[in-house]
Amino acid sequence: MSTLSLDEIALRRAFAQIPAGVIAICADTGAERIGMVASTFVPVSLDPPLVAVCVQKSSTTWPRLAELPHLGISVLSADHDTAARVLATKNGDRFAGISTETHDSGALFVAGCGIWMDVTVDQEVSAGDHAIVVMRIDAVHDHDDTGVEPIVFHRSAFRRLAS
């Protein structure tokens, strides 16, 4: 085992060793659909119900989403590797070929996920080159009765869990 330096390349390599679930954070303004993917997502609290995601400060999508009253979090499934890539693109239609459902609140969800969460932004905390965004869960929609398997981001690639 070797000790790595704390430069960006070494840290990316180290962080890539930590498997993480992948989510889509989306909303429908009525005029456009806005969405992005994130792999730094964690449950925070049961009472009150809170989750958190880390977002790069350089993101041009997050500031647009952060202004909206409700956001939809979709926990992406093993069948969403293409959707994750499309939602992560910098240009073009981020929803090309992706089936979605919009709720009255404006929260937008990706079809075929086991869990959807309708959330509102509670607070943002600056953390280096990212912001830690804490969100209050307003509603949870469970579609996991069909045994939907999650997708995982590990070693800079989307992967399925082994059976």
N, C-alpha and C positions, 0 to 999 in steps of 0.2 A: 504494500500500500504506500502511496506517495502523498505528500502534502502538496496541495494545489495553492497557487497564489490566489489573491482575491481580485484578480482582474475580471473583466466582463466575460471573456471566453471561458475561463475556468468556472465562474459562477453559473453561467448558462449550462455548462456540462454537469455541474453538481445538481442544479435545480431540475434538470431533465431526468434525473434518476428517481424523482418523486412522482409516482403515478397520481393523476388527478382526474376527477370527473369533468365532463365538458357540458357547459350550458349555453343556451342562446338567451340573450336578453333583448326583447323586442317590444315595439309599440307601433300602433297605427294612429296617426294624427288625423285621419280622415282624408288628408291630401297625399300622404305618403306613408310607406312602411319603413321603419328604421330598425336595424338590428345589428347585433355583433355577437361574437362568441367569447367565452372566457373559460379558463381552466383553473383559475384560482378562486374557488367557490367553497364556502364552508357554512355549516349551520353555526349559529352563534348562541341563540337563547330560545328556550321554550316559553318563557314568560317574562317579557312579551316575546312573541314569535319573531325572531330576527335571523337573517342570513347576511353574509358578507361576500363581496367579490372585490378583487383587486384589478384596477383599470390603469393602464398606462396614461400618464399625464399628457403624452403626445397624441392620444386618440382624438380624432375629429368627430367620431360618432358619439362617444360618451356624453359630451356636453349637450348634444341635441336630445339624447334620451333623458338625461338628468333633469331637464326642464319640464318633463311631462308628468302628469299627475299619477299615472299608473303604468307599470311595466309588466311584461310577462316573462317569467323565467321558465324555460323548457329544459328539463334534464334530458340531454340527447341520448339516444339509444345506439346500440351497436350498428343499426341500419342507417345511421345519420352521418357516416364519415364524409360523404359527398356534400351533404347539407352544411356540415361544419366548415368545410373548405370554402364553399360558396359564401357563407355568412362572414367568413374571415377576409374576403377579398377587399382590396382598397377601392377598386373601381367596378363599375357595372352594376347589374341588378343583383343585389345580395339575396334575393328571394327566388331567383330563377330555378324552376323545377322543384321548389319546396312548397308542400301543402301547409297552409296555415289556417288558423281560426282566430278571429278578433272578437273579444268580448266588449260589451257596452262601455266598460271603463276605459277602453283604448288599449288594454293589455293584449298583445299579440303572441300567439303560441304556435309552435311547430307541431304538426300532426305526427302521431306515432310515438310519442314520448310516454314514459310511465308516470311522470309527475309534472304538473304545471303549477306554478305559483304566481298569483297576482300580487305584486308588491308595490310599495311606495318607498322612495328614498327617505331614510331617517337622518343620516349624517354622512359626511365625507371627512376622512382624516388623511392628511398628507403623510406619505411614507416614501421618502426617497423619490425615485422616478415614477412612482405609482400613487394612486389614491386608493385607500381602503374605503369602500362604499358599504355602509350598513343599511339594509333594507328591511322594512317591516312587512311581514307576510299578512296580507288582507284576506286571502283565500287560497286553499290548496285543492287541486283537482287531481284525483288519483285514477289513473288509467292502467294501473299495473296488474290488473286481474288476468292479463294475457301473458304474464311472465316476461315483460320487456327487459332485455339486458342492456346495461349502460355501455357507453363508449368511454374509453379512458385515453388521456393524453400522457404518453410516456416516451422518453428519449426522442422528443421532438416529432412524434408520429401519433396518429390516432390508432388505437388498438382495441381489440375485443378482449373480454375476460375469458380465460380458459374455462371450459366446463368441468 
